[in-house]
Amino acid sequence: MAAGWVSALEPVHTTRGRVRWRYRCHPGTPREARVIERAVEGIEGVHKARLNPAARSLVVEFDPALTDAERIALGILRLTPVPQRNGAPRNDEVSAAPVALSAASLLASRTLNPALQAPVALGTAVPLFGEAVDDLLEKGVTSHVLEALAVAISIGRRDYLAANTTSFLLALGEYLEASIERRSDDLLKHLLKPADDAVWVERDGVEMQIDAAAVKVGDTVIAATGGMVPVDGTVLGGEALVNEAAMTGESVPVERRRGDRVLSGTLVEEGRLRIYAEHVGAQAAAARIADFVEQSLAVKSNTQLEAARMADRLVPMVLGLAGGTWLVSRDWQRVAAVLQADYSCALKLSTPVAFKAAMYEAGKAGMLIKGAKALERLAEADTFVFDKTGTLSTGKLEVTDSVAFKQGYSPEDLINLAASVEEHYFHPLALAVVEASRRLDNPRHFDHKEVEFIVAHGVASVIDGRRIVVGSRHFVEDDEGIPIDAHCVLIERLQREGKTLLYIGYGGELLGVLALRDSLRHNSAATIRRLRELGVKHVLMLTGDHPERASATAGELGLDEFHAGLLPEDKARILQELAARGARIAFVGDGVNDAPALSGAHVGISMHNGADVARLASDVALLEDDIARVADAKALALATRRLIDSNFKLTVGLNTSILSAAAFGWLKPIAASALHNGTTIAILLRALAGAGLPHAHRARSASAGARHGKG
């Protein structure tokens, strides 16, 4: 069955034979007004359909004897997209035709034949008049009604320049907002689109590569070394080390074999798996993208809604001022001048333009902010809560302890021995050991025989005629029969510190252990300091790590508080307790286990290498693996709020001055229109140009990036 066309219908007003909905289309489907109108008019009982794309308004007139609003709504939701003709514009492109038409009318205002000026001005204003009539019937006097009245009076007074200027500005504002919305759509789609287009499957005993969208539930999917697991499912056969850090936050690869569950988006670091596909990725990913884009861009912020409500509340005041001006002066020219200026354009357009422009600038700076409400909440956040693994830490392992149990061997000897046999092995533990050997003052390579790789266990070889094994406790103790009981006290202490242990057996004895942990990001502490400078009152860490390790991390970073040994539900519970005390929380995390906390926070921020579900649950997704972007996002949110506040004050101040001057007769209608429309354009351009990080923060981020690059 083909995908639907209209994703949502919200009833606004219903009378006998007429209904009005707010509608949303699925991304990638036709949005041209006439195309949708023709499709709706094909539904049984429908006489006429009228669409206003800017307001997302659909009005349908129908025969009550043949159908009703519910049946029509069901029919609309069942509509499937019509194929486009060759040469047609992309469905998601923003049409500049209304802007071009209104601009042409404006430019022609002084040169057209006088007999044509009125029809041209009326034709340009028809969409505005239609929306105004709808609003007047359903909501009463709104800013649309005031805009239409101003244009109508200008046309009635034959002031076509003023009428066309107003029409042009409204069309331009809608075009700017739609253009920036499309950029946000593109960023979202790019972030969440499936990573792999082709998948290996086994069908009838033959392995073949097929399109990811063609994978079905029940297929046997192949995932091998270096590849991503493309589906959620159960392992049918094979054995592999799978890095699940993106999904679980666990930095150490885990062994997966027959009967184990695997998750899409995890990486096979070594080995090969045959997987029974239970949840295929392509269709699910496409559905998430569609829902995500719609939800993110359809929801308006409280600031944006309040600006629109304020604009509507000021409409009666402007009308009252116009009426009072006429009663006092009996001068229709003054009345026309008053009606040429109102607060609606700048108040209604500058706020969403500032939000959308800030979101676009954020995307270019490495941060995807999913809607104006997310930006607004980020500005309000006064408490930042961080997950540890993959967030404050890199998720990359480093050797912290080298403990030799046999006399005659130093900690450096232990590292060099392990690195000698691990150097051709590419899982994170091996890479960390080799890197530790390289950093020694006297790195040494021990000659050895051919290395034997035991998948998900470790490595084995022969040095000076004796067998050396490096790997897990299970491998060394159970498979190789090397006793470790004599060293259990030390081993348990290292484990309590949250460290991963690598066991080295040599000549049938336990030679020693290497302890590893993931390292803190180089700029985690600096990021936390910046957050405090930006007004954040409380910074804490939640982690599943052992309390000892968590305490050391919290002290190193200068955190106010930490909670260790937590399960995912514990993180969500702690956030609820903080929120109950009045904290406005920004939670920063990266794993599946962080999704409940990300969803429950005032605003959730997901790391770049985080799990797909974490990115979906978050309000802000980092597009770069740099924790400094968290502070950048906060700085951007605060700068956007300041920009919107100052634009609001400018709008009220300037338009009040223009209205007062018009009421006193100090401005002619054309001057009032020019001033009003000029200030509106200036405020809109200021909303666009002022979006983004403050210059000081841009310079600081660039400097930090340069220093990191040199390192």
C-alpha positions in Angstrom: 0.0 0.0 0.0 1.3 3.5 -0.9 2.2 5.9 1.8 -0.4 8.5 2.7 -0.4 12.1 1.6 -1.9 14.1 4.5 -0.4 13.1 7.8 -2.8 15.0 10.1 -6.2 16.9 10.1 -7.2 19.1 13.0 -10.8 20.4 12.9 -11.1 24.1 13.3 -14.7 25.0 12.4 -17.7 23.1 11.1 -21.1 24.3 9.9 -23.7 22.5 7.8 -22.1 21.8 4.4 -18.8 23.4 5.3 -15.7 22.4 7.3 -12.3 23.8 7.9 -9.2 21.9 9.0 -5.6 22.6 9.8 -3.6 20.0 7.8 -0.1 18.6 7.6 1.4 16.7 4.6 3.9 13.9 4.9 7.4 15.1 3.9 8.2 14.5 0.2 4.6 14.6 -0.9 3.1 17.3 -3.2 2.1 20.5 -1.5 0.9 22.6 -4.3 -2.5 24.1 -3.4 -4.2 23.3 -6.7 -2.9 19.7 -6.7 -4.4 19.0 -3.3 -7.6 20.8 -4.0 -8.3 18.7 -7.1 -7.6 15.5 -5.1 -10.0 16.5 -2.3 -12.7 17.6 -4.8 -12.6 14.1 -6.2 -14.0 12.7 -2.9 -17.7 11.8 -3.1 -20.0 14.6 -2.0 -17.4 17.4 -2.1 -18.4 20.5 -4.1 -15.3 22.7 -3.5 -12.0 22.7 -1.7 -9.9 25.7 -0.9 -6.3 25.5 0.4 -4.1 28.1 2.1 -0.6 26.6 2.3 0.8 29.5 4.4 -1.8 28.9 7.1 -2.0 25.2 6.5 -5.8 25.7 6.2 -8.1 23.4 4.2 -11.8 24.5 3.7 -14.2 22.0 2.1 -17.8 22.7 1.0 -19.9 19.5 0.6 -23.4 18.2 0.2 -24.7 17.2 3.7 -27.2 14.8 2.1 -24.4 12.7 0.5 -21.6 12.8 3.1 -20.4 14.4 6.4 -17.1 15.9 7.8 -15.9 12.6 9.3 -16.3 10.7 6.0 -14.5 13.4 4.1 -11.7 13.5 6.7 -11.3 9.7 6.3 -11.2 10.1 2.6 -8.5 12.8 2.8 -6.3 10.7 5.1 -6.6 7.8 2.6 -5.5 9.9 -0.4 -2.2 8.9 -1.9 0.2 11.3 -3.6 -0.3 11.9 -7.3 2.7 11.3 -9.6 4.4 14.4 -10.8 5.0 15.3 -14.4 8.5 15.5 -15.7 9.9 19.0 -15.3 7.7 19.7 -12.3 9.4 21.4 -9.3 10.5 19.3 -6.4 7.6 18.9 -3.9 9.6 20.1 -1.0 10.9 23.3 -2.8 9.5 26.5 -1.4 7.7 28.4 -4.2 8.8 32.0 -4.7 5.8 32.6 -7.0 3.7 34.6 -4.5 6.7 36.8 -3.6 7.5 37.4 -7.3 3.8 38.2 -8.1 3.5 40.6 -5.2 6.9 42.2 -6.1 5.9 42.6 -9.7 2.6 44.3 -8.6 4.6 46.6 -6.3 7.1 47.6 -8.9 4.3 48.1 -11.4 2.2 50.3 -9.1 3.4 53.5 -10.7 3.7 52.4 -14.3 0.6 50.4 -15.0 -2.3 51.9 -16.8 -4.6 53.4 -14.2 -7.5 51.2 -15.3 -5.3 48.1 -14.5 -3.9 49.1 -11.1 -7.0 48.2 -9.1 -7.5 44.7 -10.6 -3.8 44.0 -10.2 -3.8 45.1 -6.5 -7.0 43.1 -5.9 -5.7 40.0 -7.6 -2.5 40.2 -5.5 -4.5 40.5 -2.3 -7.0 37.7 -2.9 -5.2 35.1 -0.7 -5.0 37.7 2.1 -8.7 38.5 1.8 -9.6 34.8 1.8 -7.7 34.1 5.0 -9.2 37.3 6.6 -12.8 36.2 5.8 -12.1 32.7 7.3 -10.6 34.3 10.4 -13.5 36.8 10.7 -16.1 34.0 10.5 -14.4 31.7 12.9 -12.2 33.8 15.3 -13.5 37.3 15.0 -11.2 40.3 14.4 -7.5 39.1 14.1 -4.4 40.5 12.6 -5.3 38.9 9.2 -8.5 40.9 9.3 -6.6 44.1 10.1 -4.0 43.4 7.3 -6.8 42.8 4.8 -8.7 46.0 6.0 -5.5 48.1 5.6 -5.1 46.7 2.1 -8.8 47.2 1.2 -8.8 50.8 2.4 -5.6 51.5 0.5 -7.2 50.1 -2.6 -10.4 52.0 -1.9 -8.4 55.2 -1.7 -6.5 54.2 -4.8 -3.3 54.0 -2.9 -2.1 50.9 -4.7 1.5 51.4 -3.7 0.6 51.0 0.0 -1.7 48.0 -0.8 0.9 46.2 -2.9 3.7 46.9 -0.4 1.7 45.3 2.4 0.9 42.3 0.2 4.6 41.9 -0.8 5.8 42.1 2.8 3.4 39.4 4.0 4.4 37.1 1.0 8.1 37.7 1.7 7.8 36.9 5.4 6.0 33.6 4.6 8.6 32.7 2.0 11.5 33.4 4.4 9.9 31.3 7.1 9.2 28.4 4.7 12.7 28.5 3.3 14.3 28.2 6.7 11.9 25.5 7.6 13.0 23.5 4.6 16.6 23.9 5.6 15.7 22.5 9.0 13.9 19.6 7.3 17.0 18.8 5.3 19.2 18.8 8.4 16.8 16.4 10.2 16.5 14.1 7.2 20.3 14.0 6.8 20.9 13.2 10.5 18.4 10.4 10.7 18.5 8.7 7.3 19.6 5.1 7.4 23.4 4.8 7.2 23.6 1.8 4.8 21.8 1.6 1.5 22.7 -2.1 0.9 22.5 -5.1 3.1 23.8 -8.7 2.7 21.2 -11.4 3.2 21.1 -15.2 2.8 18.2 -16.5 0.7 17.9 -20.2 -0.4 21.4 -20.8 0.8 22.8 -18.0 -1.4 24.3 -14.8 0.0 23.3 -11.7 -2.0 23.4 -7.9 -1.5 20.0 -6.2 -1.7 18.7 -2.7 -1.1 18.1 -1.9 2.6 14.5 -1.1 1.9 13.9 -4.6 0.5 14.9 -6.4 3.8 11.9 -8.3 5.2 11.1 -9.6 8.7 12.3 -13.2 8.7 15.2 -12.6 6.4 18.6 -14.0 7.4 20.9 -11.0 7.5 24.7 -11.2 7.4 26.9 -8.8 9.4 30.7 -9.1 9.3 33.8 -7.4 10.5 33.7 -3.7 10.1 30.0 -3.6 9.2 27.0 -2.2 11.0 24.2 -4.5 12.2 21.3 -3.3 9.9 18.4 -4.9 11.8 17.1 -5.8 15.3 17.1 -9.5 15.6 18.4 -12.8 17.1 21.8 -14.4 16.1 21.2 -17.7 14.2 24.9 -18.6 13.9 28.4 -17.3 14.1 30.4 -15.5 16.8 31.6 -11.9 16.9 32.7 -9.0 19.1 30.1 -6.3 18.8 30.6 -2.7 19.8 27.3 -1.6 21.3 28.6 1.8 22.6 26.2 3.7 20.4 23.2 1.8 21.8 24.1 1.1 25.4 26.9 3.5 26.3 29.2 0.5 27.1 32.6 1.2 25.8 33.9 -2.4 25.8 32.8 -4.7 22.9 30.6 -7.7 23.9 30.6 -11.2 22.6 27.6 -12.2 20.6 26.7 -15.8 19.5 23.7 -18.0 18.7 20.6 -17.0 20.6 21.8 -13.5 21.6 19.9 -10.4 20.7 21.6 -7.7 18.5 20.6 -4.2 17.8 20.7 -2.2 14.6 23.3 0.5 14.6 25.9 -1.5 16.5 29.3 -2.3 15.0 30.8 -5.8 14.3 34.4 -5.3 15.3 35.5 -8.8 14.7 33.8 -12.0 13.5 30.6 -12.8 11.5 27.0 -13.2 12.4 23.9 -14.6 10.7 20.9 -12.7 12.1 17.2 -13.5 12.0 15.6 -10.1 11.2 12.8 -9.2 13.6 12.6 -5.4 13.2 13.8 -4.2 9.8 15.4 -0.8 9.7 14.4 0.9 6.4 10.7 1.3 6.9 11.0 2.0 10.6 13.6 4.6 9.9 11.6 6.3 7.2 8.5 6.5 9.5 10.7 8.0 12.3 12.0 10.6 10.0 8.6 11.6 8.8 7.1 11.8 12.2 10.1 13.6 13.6 10.2 16.3 11.0 6.5 17.0 11.3 6.5 17.1 15.1 9.7 19.3 15.3 8.5 22.0 12.8 4.8 22.0 13.6 5.2 22.8 17.3 5.6 26.5 18.1 7.4 27.9 21.1 5.6 29.6 23.9 7.4 32.9 22.9 6.2 32.5 19.3 2.6 31.8 20.4 2.6 34.7 22.8 3.9 37.1 20.1 1.0 36.0 17.8 -1.5 36.4 20.6 -0.1 39.8 21.5 -0.4 40.8 17.8 -4.0 39.7 17.8 -4.8 41.5 21.1 -3.4 44.8 19.6 -5.7 44.6 16.6 -8.7 46.1 18.5 -6.5 48.8 19.9 -5.4 49.8 16.4 -9.0 49.8 15.1 -10.0 51.8 18.2 -7.3 54.3 17.5 -8.4 54.6 13.8 -12.0 55.2 15.0 -11.0 57.7 17.6 -8.9 59.5 15.0 -11.9 59.8 12.7 -14.2 61.1 15.5 -11.7 63.8 16.4 -10.5 64.9 13.0 -13.1 63.6 10.5 -10.0 63.1 8.3 -10.1 59.8 6.3 -6.5 60.4 5.3 -5.4 60.2 8.9 -7.5 57.0 9.4 -5.9 55.5 6.3 -2.5 56.4 7.7 -3.3 54.8 11.0 -4.5 51.6 9.4 -1.4 51.4 7.2 0.7 50.6 10.4 0.1 47.8 12.8 2.2 45.5 15.0 1.2 42.2 13.3 3.8 41.7 10.6 6.9 42.3 12.7 5.5 40.6 15.9 4.2 37.5 14.1 7.1 37.1 11.6 10.2 38.2 13.4 10.0 35.7 16.2 9.6 32.5 14.0 12.2 33.9 11.6 14.7 34.4 14.4 14.0 30.9 15.8 14.3 29.2 12.4 17.4 31.2 11.4 19.0 30.3 14.7 18.2 26.6 14.1 19.8 26.8 10.7 22.9 28.5 12.0 23.0 25.9 14.8 23.0 23.2 12.2 26.0 24.7 10.4 27.8 25.0 13.7 27.3 21.3 14.5 24.1 21.3 16.5 20.6 20.2 15.4 18.0 22.0 17.4 14.6 20.4 16.8 12.2 23.2 16.9 11.7 26.6 18.5 10.3 25.1 21.7 13.6 23.2 22.2 15.6 26.4 21.8 13.4 28.2 24.2 13.7 25.5 26.8 17.4 25.4 26.4 17.6 29.1 27.2 15.6 28.5 30.4 17.7 25.5 31.6 19.5 26.3 34.9 20.6 22.7 35.7 22.7 20.5 33.4 22.9 16.8 34.1 25.5 14.7 32.2 25.8 11.0 31.5 29.4 9.9 31.8 30.4 7.2 29.2 30.6 8.7 25.7 29.5 12.1 27.0 31.9 13.5 29.6 34.3 10.6 28.6 35.5 9.7 25.1 34.3 6.1 25.3 37.9 5.2 24.2 39.9 3.0 26.5 43.3 3.7 28.0 45.6 1.6 30.3 45.5 2.9 33.8 47.2 0.1 35.8 49.8 -2.5 35.0 50.2 -5.1 37.8 52.8 -7.8 37.5 52.4 -10.8 39.8 55.7 -12.6 38.9 59.1 -11.6 40.2 61.5 -10.3 37.6 58.8 -8.7 35.5 58.0 -5.0 35.7 54.7 -3.2 34.8 56.5 -2.0 31.6 57.4 -5.6 30.7 53.8 -6.6 31.1 52.6 -3.9 28.8 55.3 -4.6 26.2 54.6 -8.4 26.3 50.8 -7.8 25.8 51.4 -5.2 23.1 53.7 -7.5 21.2 51.0 -10.1 20.6 48.1 -7.6 20.4 49.7 -5.3 17.8 47.9 -6.9 14.8 44.6 -7.2 16.7 42.2 -4.3 16.2 39.6 -4.3 18.9 39.6 -1.4 21.4 41.4 -3.3 24.2 44.2 -4.2 21.9 44.5 -0.7 20.5 44.7 0.7 24.0 47.5 -1.7 25.0 49.5 -1.0 21.9 49.1 2.8 22.5 50.2 2.4 26.1 53.4 0.6 25.0 54.2 3.4 22.5 54.0 6.0 25.3 56.5 4.1 27.5 60.0 5.6 27.9 61.4 2.2 26.7 58.9 0.5 24.4 60.1 -3.0 23.6 58.9 -5.6 21.1 59.1 -9.3 22.1 59.7 -11.7 19.2 56.9 -14.3 19.0 55.5 -17.1 16.9 52.4 -16.7 14.8 49.5 -15.2 16.7 46.3 -17.2 17.2 43.1 -15.1 17.4 40.3 -16.6 19.5 37.2 -14.6 18.6 35.6 -12.8 21.6 38.2 -14.3 24.0 41.7 -13.0 23.2 45.0 -13.9 21.5 47.7 -16.5 22.0 51.2 -17.0 20.8 54.6 -18.4 21.9 57.5 -16.3 23.2 60.8 -17.9 24.1 59.2 -21.4 23.8 56.4 -20.6 26.3 52.7 -20.0 25.5 51.4 -16.5 26.2 47.7 -15.7 26.3 46.1 -12.3 26.6 42.4 -11.9 27.1 39.3 -12.2 29.3 39.2 -13.9 32.6 37.0 -16.7 31.1 39.6 -17.3 28.4 42.6 -17.4 30.8 41.0 -19.2 33.7 38.5 -21.6 32.1 39.9 -22.2 28.6 43.6 -22.1 29.5 43.4 -23.5 33.0 45.5 -20.7 34.6 44.5 -20.2 38.3 43.8 -16.6 39.4 42.3 -17.1 42.9 45.5 -15.9 44.7 45.0 -12.4 43.3 41.3 -12.0 43.7 41.5 -9.2 46.3 43.5 -7.0 43.9 41.3 -7.9 40.9 38.1 -7.2 42.8 39.4 -3.8 43.9 40.2 -2.8 40.3 36.8 -4.0 39.2 35.1 -1.9 41.9 36.9 1.1 40.5 35.0 0.6 37.3 38.0 -0.7 35.3 38.1 -3.3 32.6 40.7 -6.0 33.1 42.9 -7.8 30.6 44.6 -11.0 31.9 48.1 -12.1 30.8 49.1 -15.7 31.2 52.6 -16.9 30.5 54.0 -20.4 30.7 50.8 -21.6 32.5 50.9 -18.9 35.2 49.1 -15.6 35.7 51.8 -13.1 34.8 49.7 -10.0 35.6 46.7 -7.9 34.7 46.2 -4.6 32.8 43.4 -2.3 33.9 41.7 0.0 31.4 39.1 2.7 31.5 37.7 5.3 29.1 39.3 8.7 29.3 37.7 12.0 29.9 37.3 14.4 26.9 40.0 17.0 26.8 37.5 19.8 27.0 34.8 18.4 29.4 36.0 20.6 32.3 36.2 23.7 30.0 32.7 23.1 28.8 31.4 22.9 32.3 33.1 26.2 33.2 31.6 27.8 30.2 28.1 26.6 31.2 28.6 28.2 34.6 29.6 31.5 32.9 26.4 31.3 30.9 24.3 31.3 34.1 23.9 27.5 34.8 23.5 27.1 38.6 23.9 23.4 39.1 25.9 20.7 37.2 25.8 17.0 38.1 26.6 13.6 36.6 24.5 10.4 36.5 26.3 7.1 35.7 26.2 3.4 36.0 29.9 3.4 37.0 31.2 2.4 40.4 31.0 5.2 43.1 34.8 5.4 43.5 35.4 6.1 39.8 32.4 8.5 39.6 33.7 10.4 42.6 37.1 10.8 41.0 35.6 12.0 37.7 33.3 14.5 39.5 36.2 15.9 41.4 38.4 16.3 38.3 35.6 18.1 36.5 34.4 20.3 39.4 30.9 19.0 39.4 28.4 20.0 42.1 27.0 16.5 42.6 27.1 12.9 41.2 25.0 9.7 41.4 26.7 6.4 40.6 25.7 2.8 40.1 22.4 3.8 38.4 20.0 1.9 36.1 18.1 3.8 33.3 15.0 4.1 35.4 17.1 5.6 38.3 18.3 8.4 36.0 14.7 9.3 35.1 13.6 9.1 38.7 16.4 11.5 39.8 15.4 14.0 37.1 11.8 13.9 38.3 13.0 14.7 41.8 15.1 17.6 40.6 12.2 18.9 38.5 9.9 18.7 41.5 12.3 21.0 43.4 11.9 23.6 40.6 15.0 22.8 38.5 14.8 23.3 34.7 16.9 20.5 33.5 19.0 20.0 30.4 20.1 16.3 30.2 23.1 15.3 28.1 23.5 11.6 27.1 24.2 9.2 24.3 22.9 5.7 24.9 19.6 3.7 24.7 19.7 3.7 28.5 19.6 7.5 28.5 16.4 7.7 26.3 14.0 7.9 29.3 16.0 10.7 30.9 16.4 12.5 27.6 12.6 12.4 27.1 11.8 13.4 30.7 14.1 16.4 31.0 13.1 20.0 30.3 15.4 19.7 27.3 17.4 16.7 26.2 20.8 16.9 24.3 22.2 13.8 22.6 25.8 13.3 21.6 26.9 12.8 18.0 27.9 9.2 18.3 24.8 8.4 20.4 22.2 5.7 19.8 19.5 6.4 17.2 16.9 6.1 19.9 18.7 8.7 22.0 18.9 11.1 19.1 15.2 10.6 18.4 14.3 11.2 22.1 16.4 14.3 22.4 15.5 18.0 21.7 19.1 18.9 20.6 21.3 16.4 18.7 25.0 17.3 18.3 26.3 16.8 14.7 29.9 16.7 15.8 31.7 14.6 18.4 32.6 17.6 20.5 31.1 18.3 24.0 31.9 22.0 23.6 28.9 22.1 21.4 26.7 21.7 24.5 27.9 25.1 25.8 27.6 26.5 22.3 24.0 25.4 22.1 23.3 27.1 25.5 25.0 30.3 24.3 23.0 30.2 21.0 19.7 29.8 22.9 20.4 32.7 25.2 21.5 34.9 22.2 18.3 34.0 20.4 16.2 34.9 23.4 18.0 38.3 23.7 17.5 38.9 19.9 13.7 38.1 20.1 13.3 40.3 23.2 15.0 43.2 21.6 13.1 42.8 18.3 9.9 42.8 20.4 10.8 46.0 22.1 11.8 47.6 18.8 8.6 46.5 17.1 6.4 47.9 19.9 8.4 51.1 20.1 8.7 51.9 16.4 5.1 51.0 15.5 3.7 52.9 18.5 5.6 55.9 17.3 4.4 55.5 13.7 0.8 55.1 14.9 0.9 58.1 17.1 2.4 60.2 14.4 -0.3 59.0 11.9 -3.1 59.8 14.4 -1.8 63.3 14.9 -1.7 63.9 11.2 2.1 64.1 11.0 2.3 61.3 8.5 0.6 60.8 5.2 -0.7 57.3 4.4 2.2 56.6 2.0 4.7 57.8 4.5 3.1 55.7 7.3 3.1 52.7 5.0 6.8 53.2 4.0 7.9 53.7 7.6 5.9 50.7 8.8 6.9 48.4 6.1 10.5 49.6 6.2 10.8 49.0 9.9 9.2 45.6 9.5 11.7 44.6 6.8 14.6 45.9 9.0 13.4 43.9 12.0 13.0 40.7 9.9 16.5 41.2 8.4 17.8 41.8 11.9 16.2 38.5 13.0 18.0 36.8 10.2 21.4 38.5 10.5 21.4 38.4 14.2 20.9 34.6 14.5 23.7 32.3 15.5 26.4 32.2 18.2 27.6 35.5 19.7 30.9 36.5 18.1 32.8 36.0 21.3 31.6 32.4 21.5 32.3 31.8 17.8 35.9 33.0 18.4 36.3 30.9 21.5 34.9 27.7 19.8 37.2 28.3 16.7 40.2 28.8 19.0 39.4 25.6 20.9 39.0 23.7 17.7 42.3 24.9 16.4 44.1 23.9 19.6 42.6 20.5 19.5 43.5 20.1 15.9 47.1 20.9 16.6 47.2 18.4 19.4 
